[in-house]
Structure formats: structure tokens, C-alpha cells
């Protein structure tokens, strides 16, 4: 079987993404037709820069969702004779049902580079947005009272935030993911503390909004504690309640550490990276929210809410926070990009994630050792990371442009 030409490789890659192209076309068509009804999201389609950024981000989101359909081979599969093979090389020993080529060639362990780039998008987009969301919830929960109350509360919280920001980011990441720090259990303790904050945030939200309607408040709080507590136990401590109950009824003598996966589960190495990202990003979000709160609390509608006798948390969560959403949404997009770069940096230095992980940073690191001889293992993940971060930056620019017109 002859190797593929450059044009055949290009068309072969395009064909593998058919479901992504269909998804982008459908979403863009529906969004453009309904843009006058969808507030800021709809206005995004009046900005060429925003549309380009949204398209790039949507491409990788759909790629991560449909990765199993797009990949040509298992991202960890090693095929004898395919080590460092150039793009378009026919697969050695292919049988019926196998994809016949390595579209982007093989890496130093004879794994398909194309499939590893696609699988890596799923890892990146599984960690970065969620970790950024948690960092925002931590930063918002602490930044609102610091900016609103000021004085001693502001002094203490600002000092702690500045203390974290005083460390170089890469050094701080390195310290958090080193085996010696992990052995102390510090990342898990940090997870236990930080993962509580979203639950506290939601409880404050319901209490401030429905304190004069206790039945409604209690219902929302019940579901928040049930769902939030379930996620908290499973993600932070690998103690999914379903697994605990199952083992109890089965008479198992397994300890907490030996429970199998439940509905909510986070691998220890991913948990460490997740906690590190939240810990590093939260102080910056805190400072942004604090500054916005100090500015917005001088507005007339805040004074009107105080005159009505509304409580501090109601004013912070239902008067100030909604009016700060524009800058926060823009910063959220930018911060996801920063987080992706940080994840790539961690993977490149071999910290946190497994050595065989197909995440883009690890793949770039494994390919850069032979970069002068074989460029194909390192370039695709580098271009993938660059395009996703570029898309997020353009999307943030489009959102900022449209939010300034409101």
C-alpha cells in the first residue's frame, strides 16, 4: 500500500471531522437566525472577531465530545514498525476494520499522533473550564465581601491573595505536584476546603434570595446539599455514596482508598492538577471581583436596595454580581486560555498527569526530543493548543466589544 500524498492526508483529516463540521454549521445557522433573542450571545454574531473565536472554540469542544468517532486508532496503541513514521504511512499489519493509515504519522513509541491530539482535546477541555469555574466561584465568594465590607475583612483576604500571588506561578505549580507535597496529603486537604466553597456559595444564594419564603429556600438548599455533597465526596475524597452503600451491603472490608469508581470520581493525578489550577487562579479572580464590587456598590441601585432594607449578601449576590457579569464573562474566557497554557506547561515538564497521557503538553514534550529529525509528533499538538487559546482570546475580544455597546 502506497503512502498518502499531502493532499490525501489533508482531505482524510477533513473527512474524519465530518461530524464537527455538521455541528458547527447547525449551531451557527440556529444562532444567527435567533441572535436577536439571545442577549449577549446573539450579539456575538455581530462581531467578526467574536465569530471566528467562537468557531475555533466550538471546533475543539465538538472534537472533544465526538473524539471516539474522530480518532482513527486508540491513543495508547503501539503498533510494531510504526515508530516515528511520517504522516500518511500505511498501518503495518492492518486487518479488516482498522483504519489503514497514520494520518499524522507515529511518535517515538509508535502511537498514532492524530489520535493522540484528538484524545488530548478531551483531557484539556475536561479540566480547564471546570477548574476555571471553580476558581471563579472561590474568587467571587471571597471577593464580594472583601469589596463590599472593606476594612478588616478586605485587609485579611487581600493579604492572603497577595501572599499567593507573590509566588512565581510555575514554581507554585511545581511545588504542589511534587511527590513530597503529595505524600503529605496537602492537595487533598486543599480540595476538601476549596470544593466546599461552591456549596457555600449556592447556600448563600438561596438564603439571600428566599429568606422570606422558607419552604422554597429549604427545597433549594436540600437539593444543593444532596447533589453538591455527592459531588464533593466523590471528587474530593473518592467516597461516592453509591459505592459506599454497595460495599456496606456486600459486606466488603475495603477501606476508603480501595473503593472502585462511582458516579463521581476524579483520578488522583487529575485532582492534583485541578486543585493546583484553582489555587493559582482564585486570587486573581478575587482581585477582579473585589475591584468591581468596590466600584458598583457606589451606584444608585445599590443604595436603593440598602434603603429597602435588603441584607448584605442579597445586595452582593443579586444586585452587584449580575451587574459585574460582563467583565467576568470576558475574563472567564481569557482565564480558560491561561489555564490551558498552564496545563500544557505542566504536561511539558512531566508534572501532574501520567507520562502516557495524550494531553497536549505531554505529547509536545515527548515529540520535541527528536524535533530536528521528526517534526510531525510535536507540531500538531502545539498547533492545537495555540488554536484553542487563540479562539478563546478572540472570543473574549468579541464579548468585550459587544458588552461595551450595552
KELO-785147 format. One record per residue (C-alpha): x, y, z; residue number from 0. Coordinates in steps of 0.001 Angstrom, whole numbers, plus 500000, padded with zeros to 6 digits. Example, Ala and Ser with C-alpha at 12.3 -4.5 7.8 and 13.67 -1.06 7.14 Angstrom:
BEGIN
     east    north       up   num
   512300   495500   507800     0
   513670   498940   507140     1
This chain:
BEGIN
     east    north       up   num
   500000   500000   500000     0
   501427   503374   498948     1
   501794   506263   501419     2
   499281   509074   501201     3
   500149   512310   499414     4
   499883   515654   501184     5
   496507   516385   499549     6
   495176   512931   500517     7
   496305   513459   504129     8
   494550   516854   504211     9
   491283   515519   502775    10
   491490   512444   505019    11
   491745   514644   508119    12
   488859   516832   506938    13
   486729   513734   506394    14
   487391   512475   509931    15
   485912   515722   511294    16
   482646   515446   509336    17
   480502   515387   512480    18
   482272   518510   513768    19
   481602   520401   510524    20
   477935   519404   510655    21
   477680   520505   514304    22
   479336   523879   513640    23
   477067   524536   510634    24
   473923   523712   512630    25
   474898   525772   515681    26
   475929   528782   513599    27
   472764   528632   511495    28
   470446   528445   514509    29
   472420   531070   516442    30
   472431   533607   513599    31
   468688   533180   512998    32
   467878   533667   516697    33
   470592   536196   517607    34
   468107   538988   518356    35
   466539   536847   521075    36
   469662   535628   522885    37
   471126   538771   524500    38
   474943   538904   524667    39
   475394   535518   522973    40
   473345   536692   519998    41
   475265   539964   519783    42
   478453   537935   519491    43
   477422   537121   515896    44
   477578   540807   515013    45
   481320   540716   515681    46
   483549   539034   513017    47
   486308   538571   515588    48
   483887   537011   518060    49
   482507   534646   515405    50
   485980   533450   514435    51
   486884   532881   518084    52
   483607   531125   518796    53
   484138   528917   515739    54
   487608   527848   516883    55
   486419   527103   520418    56
   483335   525274   519133    57
   485529   523174   516840    58
   487552   521835   519760    59
   484534   521434   522039    60
   482771   519282   519430    61
   486025   517431   518763    62
   486299   516544   522454    63
   482642   515458   522571    64
   482916   513212   519494    65
   486558   512161   519957    66
   485693   508450   519805    67
   484180   508902   516332    68
   487031   511055   515040    69
   490051   509082   516268    70
   491440   506546   513841    71
   493195   504410   516493    72
   493481   504021   520254    73
   495631   506868   521542    74
   497741   504433   523604    75
   498011   501679   520966    76
   501592   500890   519924    77
   501963   499264   516519    78
   505187   497474   515684    79
   507045   499099   512822    80
   505279   502491   513100    81
   507834   504254   515283    82
   508457   507835   514086    83
   506785   507125   510757    84
   505967   510168   508643    85
   502376   511339   508049    86
   500363   509194   505673    87
   502304   505982   506360    88
   500223   502797   505826    89
   499493   500854   509010    90
   501660   497757   509469    91
   499675   494563   509936    92
   496313   496239   509416    93
   493311   493902   509441    94
   489776   494432   508200    95
   488062   497192   510159    96
   491304   499028   511028    97
   491960   502485   509663    98
   494707   501917   507123    99
   496964   504910   507801   100
   498616   507031   510451   101
   497345   510369   509133   102
   499854   512479   511095   103
   502472   509764   511481   104
   503711   507853   514526   105
   505549   509069   517619   106
   508641   507630   519316   107
   506521   504845   520847   108
   504746   504012   517557   109
   501437   505597   518619   110
   499166   507490   516226   111
   499839   511235   516569   112
   496464   512213   515073   113
   494516   510118   517584   114
   496582   511418   520481   115
   495878   515039   519532   116
   492143   514301   519397   117
   492198   512414   522718   118
   494222   515237   524249   119
   491471   517739   523478   120
   489119   515751   525694   121
   491555   515875   528636   122
   492224   519609   528222   123
   488543   520546   527910   124
   487607   518286   530790   125
   489929   520037   533231   126
   490374   523664   532103   127
   486766   525011   532008   128
   485700   523223   535187   129
   488817   524256   537106   130
   488329   527839   535924   131
   484677   527751   537011   132
   485688   526545   540482   133
   488336   529272   540661   134
   485694   531858   539784   135
   483321   530586   542451   136
   486098   530761   545044   137
   487173   534219   543886   138
   483603   535546   543756   139
   482655   534145   547171   140
   485668   535837   548792   141
   485919   538922   546563   142
   482356   540142   547111   143
   482600   540565   550918   144
   486134   541974   550639   145
   484968   544724   548290   146
   481618   545345   549984   147
   482575   545346   553657   148
   486151   546612   553280   149
   488147   547340   556449   150
   489414   544269   558306   151
   487708   541703   556047   152
   489306   543290   552993   153
   492701   543583   554673   154
   492854   539907   555697   155
   491547   538456   552415   156
   493675   540769   550267   157
   496775   539848   552248   158
   496154   536137   551691   159
   495528   536694   547975   160
   498695   538779   547604   161
   500651   536140   549505   162
   499709   533509   546912   163
   500297   535884   544006   164
   503780   536673   545332   165
   504991   533200   544303   166
   506006   532594   540665   167
   503181   530586   539079   168
   505340   527822   537614   169
   507233   527379   540904   170
   503957   527195   542804   171
   502641   524572   540385   172
   505858   522611   540678   173
   505647   522597   544477   174
   502011   521459   544507   175
   502531   518493   542180   176
   505845   517179   543511   177
   505693   513712   545161   178
   506912   515084   548503   179
   503997   517548   548761   180
   501534   514915   547532   181
   502732   512495   550194   182
   501725   514963   552912   183
   498111   514857   551668   184
   498070   518632   551192   185
   496401   518562   547721   186
   493515   516503   549093   187
   493111   518791   552106   188
   493084   521753   549738   189
   490476   520011   547594   190
   488348   519401   550666   191
   488446   523107   551553   192
   488058   524578   548059   193
   485323   522190   546900   194
   483196   523321   549840   195
   483107   526905   548611   196
   480741   526303   545630   197
   478275   524646   548038   198
   478575   527585   550447   199
   478105   529968   547519   200
   474860   528285   546443   201
   473559   528160   550011   202
   474193   531895   550409   203
   472483   532482   547072   204
   469275   530686   548131   205
   469291   532108   551660   206
   469671   535699   550480   207
   467004   535347   547792   208
   464347   533284   549559   209
   464820   534052   553255   210
   461208   535273   553455   211
   459987   532118   551669   212
   461390   529325   553854   213
   459690   526456   552006   214
   461242   527436   548682   215
   464584   528145   550356   216
   464626   524784   552135   217
   463801   522921   548927   218
   466664   524552   547027   219
   469041   524044   549937   220
   468102   520378   550213   221
   468897   519683   546566   222
   472064   521762   546775   223
   473299   519765   549755   224
   472288   516435   548197   225
   473804   516967   544747   226
   476659   519188   545930   227
   477528   516857   548796   228
   477520   513863   546447   229
   479899   515595   544023   230
   482017   516857   546919   231
   482517   513414   548476   232
   483201   511719   545149   233
   485510   514328   543632   234
   487489   515408   546694   235
   487776   512120   548608   236
   486721   509361   546172   237
   483887   508461   548572   238
   480927   508202   546204   239
   477866   507380   548375   240
   476625   504725   545924   241
   479880   502820   546172   242
   479919   503134   549966   243
   476400   501732   550274   244
   477136   498961   547794   245
   480215   497878   549707   246
   478388   498008   553026   247
   475588   495770   551780   248
   478103   493449   550149   249
   479919   493073   553449   250
   483107   494393   551933   251
   486016   495175   554237   252
   487540   497607   551756   253
   488873   500866   553080   254
   488024   504316   551704   255
   491105   504185   549485   256
   490175   500883   547819   257
   486622   501712   546746   258
   486067   501283   542993   259
   484912   504187   540874   260
   481443   505571   541487   261
   479253   508027   539619   262
   481519   510878   540722   263
   485198   510100   540637   264
   488390   512047   539968   265
   491726   510350   539445   266
   494332   511395   541981   267
   496701   512908   539405   268
   493894   514912   537760   269
   492682   516033   541209   270
   496153   517387   541994   271
   496304   519342   538734   272
   492723   520554   539232   273
   493424   521808   542754   274
   496635   523481   541624   275
   494834   525381   538849   276
   492051   526529   541194   277
   494527   527578   543863   278
   496625   529638   541445   279
   493709   531301   539599   280
   491469   532122   542578   281
   493483   535104   543937   282
   493430   536855   540547   283
   489676   536374   540245   284
   489339   537606   543844   285
   491101   540873   542994   286
   488943   541436   539892   287
   485701   540807   541803   288
   486859   542949   544715   289
   487601   545869   542410   290
   484275   545549   540576   291
   482399   545350   543876   292
   484057   548485   545233   293
   483028   550331   542067   294
   479466   549016   541702   295
   478485   549443   545356   296
   478521   553225   544853   297
   475720   553013   542247   298
   472197   554280   542906   299
   470512   550873   542602   300
   472707   549513   545398   301
   471741   552476   547598   302
   468083   551794   546729   303
   468443   548151   547819   304
   470043   549270   551091   305
   467166   551696   551614   306
   464673   548843   551133   307
   466392   547022   553970   308
   467968   544248   551897   309
   470711   542233   553578   310
   474403   542488   552577   311
   474516   539093   550847   312
   471357   539847   548863   313
   472921   543085   547630   314
   476216   541371   546795   315
   474734   538354   545004   316
   471613   539813   543382   317
   472486   543470   542806   318
   476259   543747   542424   319
   477214   540379   540890   320
   474709   540474   537954   321
   475956   543934   537032   322
   479556   542692   537019   323
   478811   539783   534678   324
   480194   541474   531531   325
   483829   541828   532687   326
   483644   538471   534474   327
   482452   536593   531364   328
   485264   538138   529325   329
   487839   537278   531980   330
   486408   533754   532247   331
   487153   533120   528556   332
   490660   534546   528886   333
   491337   532578   532048   334
   490370   529292   530416   335
   493073   530060   527858   336
   495599   530763   530613   337
   494601   527519   532300   338
   495102   525553   529082   339
   498593   527038   528762   340
   499324   526117   532383   341
   498107   522560   531785   342
   500311   522368   528720   343
   503254   523635   530762   344
   502661   521033   533469   345
   502418   518269   530879   346
   505547   519514   529120   347
   507541   519293   532346   348
   506024   515896   533170   349
   504216   517123   536284   350
   500808   516023   537495   351
   499429   513982   534599   352
   500559   510464   533703   353
   503591   510063   531451   354
   501496   508276   528778   355
   498688   510833   528901   356
   497737   512165   525438   357
   497304   515707   526768   358
   498939   518241   524503   359
   501731   519311   526857   360
   502910   515730   527393   361
   502678   514989   523660   362
   504720   518090   522787   363
   507354   517095   525344   364
   507654   513560   524003   365
   507965   514848   520426   366
   510386   517712   520991   367
   513316   515369   521732   368
   513562   514464   518030   369
   512223   517769   516700   370
   515157   518401   514336   371
   514663   514981   512721   372
   510915   514315   513052   373
   508748   517420   513422   374
   505382   515694   512989   375
   504924   514346   516580   376
   505350   517761   518265   377
   503821   520232   515812   378
   500153   519033   515706   379
   499557   519248   519494   380
   501374   522601   519605   381
   499164   523971   516817   382
   496071   522528   518527   383
   496923   524262   521810   384
   497693   527522   520000   385
   494430   527462   518001   386
   492257   526798   521068   387
   493887   529565   523129   388
   493671   531918   520139   389
   489966   531091   519793   390
   489336   531860   523464   391
   491195   535188   523197   392
   489246   536192   520080   393
   486001   535111   521732   394
   486831   537267   524756   395
   487590   540225   522464   396
   484242   539775   520708   397
   482371   539580   524003   398
   484172   542655   525328   399
   483373   544581   522138   400
   479688   543742   522346   401
   479379   544242   526116   402
   480756   547790   525770   403
   477865   548595   523421   404
   475242   547759   526094   405
